[in-house]
Amino acid sequence: METLLPIIVQVITGIIGGQAVGVALKNAAMGQLPKILGGAIGGVGGAAILGSLLGGGAVDPAAAAAATSGLGSALNLNNIVGGAGGGAILTGIIGAVMGAMKK
């Protein structure tokens, strides 16, 4: 469960970011399915990229064990900001492509 919970947080925040961009890009006239899928996939990808950019330093094993217990590890800044940002970016790209295909 401790490996699945961060992914769930990333998917949910990605969908929220994708929905926000979908509302802002009304001229793309995207349906709900592209916004949800783009947000979910972008959320997981964005959080992974942000985590790899910000993480990677040496971590004390005792501090890591204390930090990863419970819900606190899933609700960290990498998962939330990376998920919302990645979902928004990928949904914006999908919206731009769909808008260009309609012309």
N, C-alpha and C positions, 0 to 999 in steps of 0.2 A: 504494500500500500504506500510505502514511503517513496517509491520510485514512480508510482502512478499519479500521486497527488500533484506534484509540480507540473506534469503534463496537462492535467485537468485545468489547473489554474492558467496555464499558458493558452490553452484552447479557448477558455471562457474570455480571458482578457483580449485575445486576438479577435474573437467574434465581436466583442464590444468595440474595438478599434475599427474593425471592418464595417460595422453598422454606422459608426460615426462618419467615416469617409463616404459611405454609400449615400448618406443623407446629404452630405456636402456636395457630392457630384450628381446632382439630380439630372443633369443633361446627359449622363451616360445611360440612364434608364435601365439600371441593372435590376434583375430580379433578386429575390431573397437567397436563392441557392448559391449564386456566385459570391454574394457578400458573405454568407456563412462559411462556405468552403475556403474562400480566399482568406478570410479572417482567421479561421482555425489553423490552416496550414502556415500562413504567415506568422501567426502567434507562436507556434512551436519553433519555427525557423528563426524568427527574430530573437526569441529568448535564448536559443542555442548560440546564436552569433554573439549576442551581448554578453552571455555568460563566458564564452571563450575569450572575448576581448577584455573583460574586467577580471576574470578569474585567472588562475594559473600560477599564483604565487605559492610559496611554501606555507602550509597550514599546520598548526599544532594539532596532532591527532586528538588530544583531549578536548580542545576547543571545538573541533569539527564534530565530534560525537555529541557534545552538548548542544551545538547549534542545529544539528539535523534531527533532533528528537521532537516529535510532535508536528503541529501545523505550521510552526514558525519557519521551517525550512522551505515550505512550499510558497509561503507568502513573502518571499524576499523581493527586493527591488528588481533583480534580474528577470524574474518570472513575470512580474506585473508590467513593468515598463517595456521590457523586450517583447512580451506578448502583445500588448496593445500597439506598440509601434510597428512591429512586424506585420500584424494583421492589417493595420491602416495602410502601410506601404504597399503590401501585395494587393490589397483590394483596390487601391488607387491605380496601380498598374493594370489590373484586370479591367477596371472601368475605363481607363484611357484606351486600351486595346479594343474593347467592345465599342466604345464611341467612335473610334477610327474605322472600325469595320462597317459601321452603319452608314458612313458617308460615301 
